[in-house]
Amino acid sequence: MSLSPVEIRHITFSRRPLGFKRSAVERALGEVAQSFEAVWRDRADLADKVEHLEGELARYRDLESLLHTSLVSAQRTAGELKEQAQREADTILVEAHAEARRIVFEAHERQTRAVADTRRLKVQLESALAALDEPDGKDAWPASDERAA
């Protein structure tokens, strides 16, 4: 049974001619000693618990510091990777534009050559047809009576 400080202050002892009744005083001192022992044990238990919690707190602070360091490192790495990917994308885009210009230029050259070849062939065909139609100023086909013979 724990006694509070107020209860201890209000303990009264019956008086005898030469002082207080000894058994009452010893009984009160025993109760106070038991109460003090219980409080002392509780205090020691709480001190152990505080020590344990301070250890856990230190461990969690170390873990927090490590996590913070890891997070900062991860953010820095992510930023660097993003910048590198952007540089690579820009390089690929520049190369793609250069390749596209080269392909368009080659296609334009082929088209120009094809148009020139077409014109040249057209002129040759027209010349050949003209030569077939009038060789040496004569009709290319003999007269109908010559064909029958």
C-alpha positions as CSV (number, residue, x, y, z in Angstrom):
1,M,0.0,0.0,0.0
2,S,1.5,3.3,-1.1
3,L,1.1,6.4,1.0
4,S,1.0,9.8,-0.4
5,P,3.0,12.6,1.1
6,V,-0.3,14.2,2.4
7,E,-1.2,11.0,4.1
8,I,2.2,10.7,5.7
9,R,1.9,14.2,7.1
10,H,-1.5,13.5,8.6
11,I,-0.5,10.4,10.5
12,T,-1.4,10.8,14.1
13,F,-0.2,8.7,16.9
14,S,-1.9,8.1,20.2
15,R,0.0,9.7,23.1
16,R,1.2,8.0,26.3
17,P,2.6,9.5,29.4
18,L,6.2,9.2,28.1
19,G,5.5,9.8,24.4
20,F,3.8,8.1,21.5
21,K,2.7,4.5,21.5
22,R,5.6,2.5,20.2
23,S,3.6,-0.1,18.2
24,A,1.7,2.6,16.3
25,V,4.9,4.5,15.4
26,E,6.6,1.3,14.3
27,R,3.6,0.3,12.2
28,A,3.5,3.8,10.6
29,L,7.2,3.7,9.9
30,G,6.8,0.2,8.3
31,E,4.1,1.5,6.0
32,V,6.2,4.6,5.1
33,A,9.2,2.3,4.4
34,Q,7.1,0.0,2.2
35,S,5.6,3.0,0.4
36,F,9.1,4.5,-0.1
37,E,10.4,1.2,-1.4
38,A,7.6,1.0,-3.9
39,V,8.2,4.5,-5.0
40,W,12.0,3.8,-5.2
41,R,11.4,0.7,-7.3
42,D,9.0,2.6,-9.6
43,R,11.6,5.4,-9.9
44,A,14.3,2.9,-10.8
45,D,12.1,1.2,-13.4
46,L,11.2,4.5,-14.9
47,A,14.9,5.5,-15.0
48,D,15.6,2.2,-16.8
49,K,12.8,2.9,-19.2
50,V,14.1,6.5,-19.8
51,E,17.5,5.1,-20.5
52,H,16.1,2.5,-22.9
53,L,14.0,5.2,-24.7
54,E,16.9,7.5,-25.0
55,G,18.9,4.7,-26.6
56,E,16.0,4.1,-29.1
57,L,15.8,7.8,-29.7
58,A,19.5,8.1,-30.5
59,R,19.1,5.1,-32.9
60,Y,16.1,6.7,-34.6
61,R,18.0,9.9,-35.0
62,D,20.9,8.1,-36.6
63,L,18.5,6.3,-38.9
64,E,16.8,9.6,-39.7
65,S,20.2,11.1,-40.6
66,L,21.0,8.1,-42.7
67,L,17.7,8.3,-44.5
68,H,18.1,12.0,-45.1
69,T,21.5,11.5,-46.5
70,S,20.2,8.7,-48.7
71,L,17.3,10.8,-49.9
72,V,19.5,13.7,-50.8
73,S,21.9,11.4,-52.7
74,A,18.9,9.8,-54.5
75,Q,17.6,13.2,-55.5
76,R,21.0,14.3,-56.7
77,T,21.4,11.1,-58.7
78,A,17.9,11.4,-60.2
79,G,18.7,15.0,-61.2
80,E,22.0,13.9,-62.8
81,L,20.3,11.0,-64.7
82,K,17.5,13.4,-65.9
83,E,20.1,15.9,-67.2
84,Q,22.1,13.1,-68.9
85,A,18.9,11.7,-70.5
86,Q,18.0,15.2,-71.7
87,R,21.4,15.7,-73.2
88,E,21.2,12.3,-74.9
89,A,17.7,13.2,-76.2
90,D,19.0,16.5,-77.5
91,T,21.9,14.7,-79.3
92,I,19.5,12.1,-80.8
93,L,17.2,14.9,-82.0
94,V,20.0,16.8,-83.6
95,E,21.3,13.7,-85.3
96,A,17.7,12.8,-86.5
97,H,17.3,16.3,-87.9
98,A,20.6,16.0,-89.8
99,E,19.6,12.6,-91.1
100,A,16.2,13.9,-92.2
101,R,17.9,16.8,-94.0
102,R,20.3,14.3,-95.7
103,I,17.4,12.1,-96.8
104,V,15.3,15.0,-98.1
105,F,18.4,16.3,-100.0
106,E,19.0,12.9,-101.5
107,A,15.3,12.5,-102.4
108,H,15.3,15.9,-104.0
109,E,18.4,15.0,-106.0
110,R,16.8,11.7,-107.2
111,Q,13.7,13.6,-108.1
112,T,15.7,16.1,-110.1
113,R,17.6,13.3,-111.9
114,A,14.3,11.4,-112.5
115,V,12.7,14.5,-114.0
116,A,15.8,15.1,-116.2
117,D,15.9,11.4,-117.3
118,T,12.1,11.6,-118.1
119,R,12.6,14.7,-120.2
120,R,15.6,13.2,-122.0
121,L,13.6,10.0,-122.7
122,K,10.6,12.0,-123.8
123,V,12.8,13.8,-126.3
124,Q,14.3,10.6,-127.5
125,L,10.9,9.0,-127.9
126,E,9.5,11.9,-129.7
127,S,12.6,11.9,-132.0
128,A,12.2,8.1,-132.6
129,L,8.4,8.5,-133.3
130,A,9.1,11.4,-135.6
131,A,11.8,9.3,-137.4
132,L,9.3,6.4,-137.8
133,D,6.6,8.7,-139.1
134,E,8.7,10.3,-141.8
135,P,11.9,8.6,-142.8
136,D,13.7,10.7,-145.3
137,G,10.5,12.6,-146.0
138,K,8.7,9.5,-147.1
139,D,5.8,7.7,-145.6
140,A,7.0,5.0,-143.3
141,W,4.5,2.5,-144.6
142,P,4.3,1.5,-148.3
143,A,1.1,2.2,-150.2
144,S,-1.7,-0.1,-149.7
145,D,-1.2,-1.8,-153.1
146,E,2.4,-2.4,-152.3
147,R,1.5,-4.1,-149.0
148,A,-0.9,-6.4,-150.8
149,A,1.7,-7.6,-153.3
